Amino acid sequence: MRSKIEGAPAFAYVHVELDPGESFFAESDAMASMDPALEMKAVMSGGFVSALVRWVFGGESLFVNKFTNGTSRPLRLTIVQATPGDIKEIPLKGALCVQQGAYLASTPGLTLGVKWAGLASFLAREGLFKLFVHGEGKLFLGAYGGLLFKDVKTPFLVDSGHLVAYEPGIQLKVQLAGGIFSSMFGGEGVVARLEGQGKVALQTRSLEGLRDYMNPKLY
């Protein structure tokens, strides 16, 4: 399997070339174009129970699409994300907690599940459950805006909507961005406090910010 990301960082998309016998998984509705000889099949990654929990509590699609090359020649597939922004390919060996909507695609060897994120994550407007990707393979993450990576070793604050993914060694807590007055009237309010050690992925824009910007202009 060979992949090439183009159009980054504003309007990224991924060309995937599958050799005979290879398969590739992508989020529902991520396919932009494909060779007609590719076989596409909707599957439940991790089984029925895991897929159902991911759909009900994690806000993810119930099915992912599995693309398989059953021919004797290489075939191409192009995938995109719903929002404008960057896409990164991550070689994963282990596990990663992924925010809702950030998972785009993956290679066989990676399994999608759901992990309880806790009340702190909910209060930080990051959701009660996280998509939990584990195994060994290549993971494709999408972001609204640019996609940045940071090694966290000391406590780190992240505004709601900018956290894309983090390693299991990171714990989420909540706190006010500043004092009570500054947090209430400075527009930041409650933020996520990341503690522990590991890598995190951040996006430079947030859909909540876009919503708050657009709503007054629609009426």
SERO-4910 file (N, C-alpha, C, O; in steps of 0.05 Angstrom, whole numbers):
BEGIN
 pado doro    nc1    nc2    nc3   cac1   cac2   cac3    cc1    cc2    cc3    oc1    oc2    oc3
  Met    A     17    -24      0      0      0      0     18     25      0     36     27     16
  Arg    A     12     43    -18     26     68    -19      6     91    -18    -16     89    -29
  Ser    A     13    112     -4     -5    135      0     10    161     -5     34    163      0
  Lys    A     -5    181    -14      6    207    -19    -15    228    -12    -37    228    -23
  Ile    A     -7    246      6    -25    268     15    -19    292     -2      4    302     -4
  Glu    A    -40    303    -15    -37    327    -31    -58    348    -22    -77    341     -7
  Gly    A    -54    373    -31    -73    394    -24    -70    405      4    -85    423     12
  Ala    A    -50    396     19    -46    405     47    -34    433     46    -21    440     26
  Pro    A    -37    449     67    -53    442     91    -82    451     91    -97    444    109
  Ala    A    -90    465     70   -118    476     71   -139    456     62   -160    454     75
  Phe    A   -134    442     41   -154    424     29   -141    397     23   -141    388      0
  Ala    A   -131    384     43   -116    359     40   -135    336     31   -158    334     38
  Tyr    A   -123    318     15   -136    293      7   -114    272      4    -91    279      2
  Val    A   -122    247      3   -103    225      3   -107    206    -21   -129    196    -25
  His    A    -86    203    -36    -86    182    -57    -75    156    -45    -54    157    -33
  Val    A    -90    135    -47    -81    109    -37    -79     89    -60    -99     85    -75
  Glu    A    -57     76    -63    -53     56    -84    -50     29    -71    -31     24    -56
  Leu    A    -69     11    -77    -70    -15    -65    -59    -36    -85    -68    -37   -108
  Asp    A    -40    -52    -76    -30    -74    -92    -50    -97    -91    -68    -97    -74
  Pro    A    -47   -117   -109    -66   -139   -109    -67   -153    -82    -46   -159    -70
  Gly    A    -91   -158    -73    -95   -171    -47    -96   -153    -23   -103   -162     -1
  Glu    A    -89   -127    -26    -89   -109     -3   -116    -97      2   -133    -95    -16
  Ser    A   -120    -89     28   -145    -76     36   -139    -50     51   -116    -45     59
  Phe    A   -159    -33     53   -156     -7     66   -183      1     77   -204     -4     64
  Phe    A   -183     13    101   -208     21    114   -211     52    114   -191     66    119
  Ala    A   -234     62    110   -239     91    110   -266     97    122   -285     81    121
  Glu    A   -268    120    135   -293    129    147   -315    130    126   -310    134    102
  Ser    A   -340    126    135   -363    127    117   -363    154    103   -360    175    115
  Asp    A   -367    154     77   -370    178     60   -343    192     55   -343    215     47
  Ala    A   -320    178     61   -294    191     57   -284    187     28   -266    202     20
  Met    A   -295    168     14   -285    163    -13   -294    185    -32   -317    191    -35
  Ala    A   -274    196    -46   -280    217    -66   -280    205    -94   -296    212   -111
  Ser    A   -262    186    -99   -261    172   -125   -246    146   -121   -230    143   -102
  Met    A   -251    127   -139   -238    101   -137   -239     87   -164   -256     92   -181
  Asp    A   -220     68   -168   -221     51   -191   -245     33   -189   -249     21   -168
  Pro    A   -260     30   -210   -285     13   -209   -279    -16   -203   -297    -31   -196
  Ala    A   -254    -25   -206   -247    -53   -201   -244    -58   -171   -243    -81   -163
  Leu    A   -242    -37   -155   -239    -40   -126   -266    -50   -114   -287    -42   -123
  Glu    A   -264    -68    -95   -288    -78    -81   -292    -61    -56   -273    -59    -40
  Met    A   -316    -50    -52   -322    -35    -28   -343    -49    -12   -364    -57    -23
  Lys    A   -338    -53     14   -356    -67     31   -358    -53     58   -338    -46     70
  Ala    A   -382    -48     67   -387    -35     93   -384    -56    115   -396    -77    114
  Val    A   -367    -50    135   -361    -69    156   -362    -55    183   -361    -30    184
  Met    A   -365    -70    205   -364    -59    232   -337    -65    244   -331    -88    251
  Ser    A   -320    -45    246   -294    -50    257   -295    -56    286   -308    -41    302
  Gly    A   -282    -78    295   -283    -86    323   -307   -103    330   -310   -111    353
  Gly    A   -325   -108    311   -349   -124    317   -373   -107    322   -372    -83    324
  Phe    A   -396   -121    325   -422   -107    327   -424    -90    352   -432    -67    351
  Val    A   -416   -101    376   -419    -87    401   -402    -62    401   -411    -40    408
  Ser    A   -377    -65    393   -358    -42    392   -368    -21    373   -367      3    380
  Ala    A   -377    -29    350   -387    -10    330   -412      5    340   -416     29    335
  Leu    A   -430    -10    353   -455      2    363   -449     23    385   -461     44    386
  Val    A   -431     16    404   -423     35    425   -410     59    413   -415     82    422
  Arg    A   -393     55    393   -379     77    379   -399     96    366   -395    120    366
  Trp    A   -420     84    355   -440    100    341   -458    115    360   -464    139    356
  Val    A   -467    102    382   -486    114    401   -472    134    419   -483    156    423
  Phe    A   -449    127    429   -436    143    450   -412    160    439   -405    180    450
  Gly    A   -400    150    418   -376    164    408   -382    183    385   -364    198    376
  Gly    A   -407    183    374   -414    201    352   -401    193    326   -400    210    308
  Glu    A   -391    168    323   -378    159    299   -397    143    282   -419    136    291
  Ser    A   -390    137    257   -406    121    240   -408     92    250   -389     82    261
  Leu    A   -431     80    246   -435     52    253   -417     34    236   -407     14    246
  Phe    A   -414     41    211   -398     25    192   -374     41    182   -375     66    180
  Val    A   -353     27    175   -331     38    160   -330     22    133   -340      0    132
  Asn    A   -319     34    113   -317     21     87   -290      7     84   -269     19     89
  Lys    A   -291    -18     75   -267    -33     70   -263    -36     39   -281    -46     25
  Phe    A   -241    -26     30   -234    -27      1   -214    -49     -3   -193    -49     10
  Thr    A   -219    -67    -22   -201    -89    -27   -195    -91    -56   -213    -89    -73
  Asn    A   -170    -96    -62   -161   -100    -90   -160   -130    -95   -141   -143    -87
  Gly    A   -179   -139   -110   -181   -168   -117   -170   -174   -145   -174   -196   -155
  Thr    A   -157   -154   -157   -147   -158   -184   -117   -165   -184   -106   -170   -162
  Ser    A   -105   -165   -207    -76   -172   -209    -60   -147   -215    -36   -149   -223
  Arg    A    -71   -123   -211    -57    -98   -217    -62    -77   -195    -83    -80   -181
  Pro    A    -45    -58   -191    -50    -37   -171    -75    -20   -178    -80    -15   -202
  Leu    A    -90    -12   -158   -114      4   -162   -113     28   -143   -102     26   -121
  Arg    A   -124     50   -152   -123     75   -136   -150     82   -124   -171     78   -135
  Leu    A   -147     94   -100   -170    104    -85   -163    132    -74   -140    136    -66
  Thr    A   -181    151    -75   -176    177    -64   -197    183    -42   -221    180    -46
  Ile    A   -187    191    -18   -205    196      4   -202    225     13   -180    237     11
  Val    A   -223    237     24   -223    264     33   -238    265     60   -251    246     68
  Gln    A   -236    288     74   -251    292     98   -273    313     93   -273    327     73
  Ala    A   -291    315    112   -315    333    108   -308    362    111   -320    379     98
  Thr    A   -288    369    127   -281    397    133   -255    405    119   -238    387    114
  Pro    A   -251    430    112   -226    439    101   -204    438    122   -208    445    145
  Gly    A   -180    428    114   -159    426    133   -138    406    125   -138    396    103
  Asp    A   -121    399    144    -98    382    139   -104    353    145   -123    347    160
  Ile    A    -89    335    134    -90    306    139    -62    297    144    -43    304    130
  Lys    A    -58    280    165    -32    269    171    -34    238    172    -53    227    181
  Glu    A    -12    225    162     -9    196    164      8    190    188     30    201    191
  Ile    A     -2    174    207     12    168    231     18    138    233      0    122    233
  Pro    A     43    130    234     50    102    239     44     95    268     58    106    286
  Leu    A     25     78    273     16     73    301     23     44    309     18     25    294
  Lys    A     35     42    332     41     16    344     34     19    374     50     28    390
  Gly    A     10     12    381      0     16    408    -29     26    407    -46     12    396
  Ala    A    -34     49    419    -62     59    420    -62     90    419    -42    103    426
  Leu    A    -85    101    411    -88    129    410   -118    136    414   -135    123    403
  Cys    A   -123    156    431   -150    165    435   -156    188    415   -140    206    413
  Val    A   -178    185    400   -183    204    378   -210    218    383   -230    205    389
  Gln    A   -210    244    378   -234    259    381   -255    253    359   -247    242    338
  Gln    A   -280    259    365   -301    254    345   -296    268    319   -290    292    319
  Gly    A   -298    253    297   -295    265    271   -266    266    260   -262    273    237
  Ala    A   -246    260    277   -218    262    269   -208    237    254   -189    239    238
  Tyr    A   -220    214    259   -212    190    245   -220    191    216   -244    197    210
  Leu    A   -201    186    198   -207    187    169   -204    159    157   -222    150    142
  Ala    A   -182    146    163   -176    120    150   -154    105    165   -141    117    182
  Ser    A   -151     80    158   -130     64    171   -125     39    154   -141     31    137
  Thr    A   -102     26    159    -95      1    146   -103    -22    164   -108    -19    188
  Pro    A   -105    -46    152   -111    -70    169    -89    -73    191    -66    -66    187
  Gly    A    -98    -83    213    -80    -84    237    -88    -65    258    -81    -68    281
  Leu    A   -103    -44    251   -114    -25    270   -144    -30    274   -159    -36    255
  Thr    A   -153    -29    299   -180    -34    306   -192    -10    320   -179      4    335
  Leu    A   -217     -4    313   -231     19    325   -248      9    349   -263    -11    346
  Gly    A   -246     23    371   -263     18    394   -271     44    407   -267     65    396
  Val    A   -283     42    431   -291     65    446   -281     63    474   -281     41    486
  Lys    A   -271     85    485   -260     86    512   -275    107    528   -279    129    518
  Trp    A   -281    100    553   -294    120    571   -274    142    577   -252    137    585
  Ala    A   -282    167    572   -264    190    575   -268    203    602   -250    218    611
  Gly    A   -291    199    615   -295    210    642   -310    236    642   -314    249    621
  Leu    A   -319    244    666   -336    268    669   -320    293    662   -331    312    652
  Ala    A   -294    293    668   -277    316    663   -277    322    633   -279    346    625
  Ser    A   -276    302    616   -277    306    587   -303    317    579   -305    334    561
  Phe    A   -325    308    591   -351    318    584   -354    348    592   -365    364    576
  Leu    A   -344    356    616   -346    383    625   -329    402    607   -334    425    605
  Ala    A   -308    390    596   -291    406    578   -302    406    549   -289    416    531
  Arg    A   -326    396    546   -340    394    520   -324    377    500   -325    383    476
  Glu    A   -311    356    510   -297    338    493   -311    311    491   -301    293    477
  Gly    A   -334    307    505   -349    283    503   -343    263    525   -321    263    536
  Leu    A   -362    245    531   -358    225    551   -342    201    541   -329    187    557
  Phe    A   -342    197    515   -328    174    504   -309    183    482   -314    203    468
  Lys    A   -287    168    478   -268    174    458   -266    150    439   -269    127    448
  Leu    A   -261    156    414   -254    134    395   -226    124    403   -207    140    406
  Phe    A   -223     98    406   -198     86    415   -187     69    392   -199     48    386
  Val    A   -165     77    380   -153     63    358   -129     48    369   -111     60    381
  His    A   -128     22    364   -105      6    375    -97    -15    356   -112    -24    338
  Gly    A    -72    -24    359    -60    -44    341    -35    -33    328    -21    -16    340
  Glu    A    -28    -43    305     -4    -34    290    -12    -30    261    -22    -48    248
  Gly    A     -6     -6    251    -12      1    224    -10     31    219      3     45    235
  Lys    A    -21     40    198    -21     68    191    -48     80    196    -69     70    187
  Leu    A    -49    103    210    -73    117    217    -73    144    203    -53    158    204
  Phe    A    -96    151    191    -98    177    178   -118    194    194   -141    187    197
  Leu    A   -108    217    204   -124    235    220   -130    260    204   -112    270    189
  Gly    A   -154    271    206   -161    296    193   -166    318    213   -173    312    236
  Ala    A   -161    343    205   -165    365    223   -179    388    209   -178    390    184
  Tyr    A   -193    404    225   -204    429    214   -183    450    218   -179    460    241
  Gly    A   -170    458    197   -147    476    198   -121    460    198   -121    437    188
  Gly    A    -99    471    208    -74    457    209    -74    436    231    -89    437    251
  Leu    A    -56    416    229    -54    395    248    -26    396    260     -6    393    246
  Leu    A    -25    400    287      0    404    301      4    381    321    -15    370    331
  Phe    A     30    374    327     36    353    346     54    365    368     71    381    363
  Lys    A     49    356    392     64    366    415     69    343    435     52    326    440
  Asp    A     94    342    446    101    324    467     94    337    494    104    359    500
  Val    A     76    325    509     68    336    535     83    322    557     83    297    559
  Lys    A     97    338    573    111    327    596    103    341    622    106    330    644
  Thr    A     92    365    619     82    380    642     53    387    636     45    386    613
  Pro    A     37    395    656      9    403    651      7    423    628     23    441    625
  Phe    A    -14    419    611    -17    435    587    -47    440    583    -63    422    586
  Leu    A    -54    465    577    -82    472    574    -90    474    544    -75    484    528
  Val    A   -113    463    538   -123    463    510   -152    473    510   -168    463    525
  Asp    A   -157    492    493   -184    503    490   -202    482    477   -193    466    460
  Ser    A   -227    481    485   -246    462    475   -248    463    444   -249    484    432
  Gly    A   -248    440    432   -251    438    403   -225    437    388   -225    432    363
  His    A   -202    441    401   -176    441    388   -161    415    392   -140    410    379
  Leu    A   -170    398    410   -157    373    415   -166    352    395   -190    347    392
  Val    A   -147    340    381   -153    320    360   -149    292    370   -166    274    366
  Ala    A   -126    287    383   -119    260    392    -98    261    413    -83    281    415
  Tyr    A    -96    240    429    -75    239    450    -70    210    458    -87    193    455
  Glu    A    -45    205    467    -37    179    475    -50    172    502    -57    190    518
  Pro    A    -53    146    508    -67    137    533    -53    146    559    -66    146    580
  Gly    A    -28    154    557    -14    164    580    -22    192    589    -12    201    610
  Ile    A    -39    204    574    -49    231    580    -76    229    594    -93    214    585
  Gln    A    -79    244    615   -105    245    629   -117    273    625   -103    293    626
  Leu    A   -144    274    622   -158    299    618   -171    308    644   -185    292    657
  Lys    A   -167    333    651   -180    346    674   -192    372    663   -186    380    641
  Val    A   -207    385    680   -218    411    672   -211    433    692   -207    427    716
  Gln    A   -209    457    682   -204    480    700   -213    505    685   -217    505    661
  Leu    A   -215    527    699   -220    552    687   -195    562    673   -173    557    683
  Ala    A   -199    576    651   -176    586    636   -160    607    653   -136    609    650
  Gly    A   -174    622    669   -161    642    686   -177    644    712   -188    624    721
  Gly    A   -179    668    723   -196    673    745   -226    671    737   -231    670    713
  Ile    A   -244    672    756   -272    670    750   -282    692    731   -295    687    712
  Phe    A   -274    717    737   -282    739    721   -271    737    693   -285    740    673
  Ser    A   -245    732    691   -232    730    664   -243    707    648   -246    709    624
  Ser    A   -248    684    661   -259    661    647   -287    666    636   -294    656    615
  Met    A   -303    680    652   -330    685    644   -332    706    622   -348    703    603
  Phe    A   -316    727    623   -319    749    604   -296    750    584   -297    766    565
  Gly    A   -276    733    586   -255    732    567   -260    712    544   -244    710    525
  Gly    A   -282    698    546   -290    680    524   -278    652    524   -284    636    507
  Glu    A   -261    646    544   -249    620    545   -264    600    562   -267    577    554
  Gly    A   -273    609    586   -289    591    603   -273    567    613   -250    570    622
  Val    A   -285    544    611   -273    519    620   -255    507    598   -263    507    574
  Val    A   -231    499    604   -213    487    585   -204    460    595   -207    453    618
  Ala    A   -192    444    577   -182    418    584   -153    421    594   -137    435    581
  Arg    A   -148    408    616   -121    407    627   -109    379    622   -120    359    632
  Leu    A    -88    378    606    -76    352    600    -53    347    619    -35    364    623
  Glu    A    -53    324    632    -32    316    651    -21    289    644    -35    272    632
  Gly    A      4    284    651     17    259    644     38    264    623     47    286    619
  Gln    A     46    242    609     66    244    589     57    230    563     46    208    565
  Gly    A     62    242    541     55    230    515     51    251    494     55    275    498
  Lys    A     44    242    470     40    260    447     10    268    445     -7    252    451
  Val    A      6    292    437    -22    301    431    -22    314    403     -2    324    394
  Ala    A    -45    313    390    -49    325    364    -70    347    368    -91    343    380
  Leu    A    -64    371    357    -82    394    360    -89    405    332    -73    404    314
  Gln    A   -113    416    330   -121    430    305   -122    460    310   -129    469    332
  Thr    A   -115    475    289   -113    504    293   -140    519    291   -141    543    297
  Arg    A   -161    505    283   -187    517    282   -207    499    297   -201    475    301
  Ser    A   -230    510    305   -250    493    318   -277    498    305   -283    521    298
  Leu    A   -293    477    303   -319    480    291   -338    496    310   -356    510    300
  Glu    A   -333    494    336   -348    510    355   -343    540    350   -362    556    351
  Gly    A   -318    547    345   -311    574    339   -325    584    313   -334    607    312
  Leu    A   -326    567    293   -339    574    268   -369    578    273   -381    597    262
  Arg    A   -380    560    288   -409    562    295   -415    589    309   -434    603    301
  Asp    A   -399    595    329   -404    620    344   -400    645    327   -413    665    331
  Tyr    A   -382    643    307   -377    665    289   -400    669    270   -408    691    263
  Met    A   -411    646    260   -431    648    239   -459    653    250   -475    666    236
  Asn    A   -466    643    273   -494    645    283   -505    674    283   -527    678    273
  Pro    A   -490    694    293   -501    721    293   -506    732    265   -522    750    261
  Lys    A   -492    721    246   -494    731    218   -516    718    203   -523    727    180
  Leu    A   -529    698    214   -550    683    200   -578    694    207   -597    685    195
  Tyr    A   -579    713    225   -606    723    234   -607    753    231   -628    765    237
***
